Amino acid sequence: AGGSPAGAKAEPPGPGVIDLGAQSGRWAAFQERHRLSCEEAARLLLDAYEYRGLVKHTGGCHCGAVRFEVWASADLHVFNCNCSICTKKQNRHFIVPASRFKLLKGADNLTTYTFNTHRAQHTFCKTCGVQSFYTPRSNPDGYGIAPHCLDDGTVQTIITEDINGKEWEKAVREHKTIRDMSKP
């Protein structure tokens, strides 16, 4: 009486409810030990699994109005482009897929400059003028991150590769990997 009929299958948990079975005690202890909400603990574990071998870097503009996080190697492959705008801004950057970038704050404090083909989206802080990231023409589905705008402590090495942006089409056509850098 009051229970399920013999042989009946248990109903699966409702949406958003996960049955952790024998792991529920470990899960609760993990949350408590690290003082995390259920969502924070899940994000931490998913990030650790999905971004294996990568480091979570954080960074932003000079005044702090724009902040972001990006998952990338601790050993960065940075491009030093000599096109007209990169030369003027001294824009050195590494490229990541959009799925590995998260704007934490400052979307309303960003403005965008474009020119020529208007494919590259040069975003910068309206307050201090710093471009800490942008959408590169070579990888419009990713982001170019300025390594000098990352917070200290997560970068191990930086290897810089010159790219001839003055002859952009030729340089990108001949480069073996640049177009794939925004692919997960």
Buried (B, 14 or more C-beta within 10 A) or exposed (E): EEEEEEEEEEEEEEEEEEEEEEEEEEBEEBBEEEEBEEEEBBEEEEBEEEBEEBBBBBBBBEBEBBBBBBBBBEEBBBBBBBBEBBEEBEBBBBBBBBBBBEBEEBEEBBEEBEEEEEEBBBBBBBBBEBBBBBBBBBBEEBBBBBBBBBEEEBBEEEEEEEBBBEEBEEBBEEBEEBBEBBEE
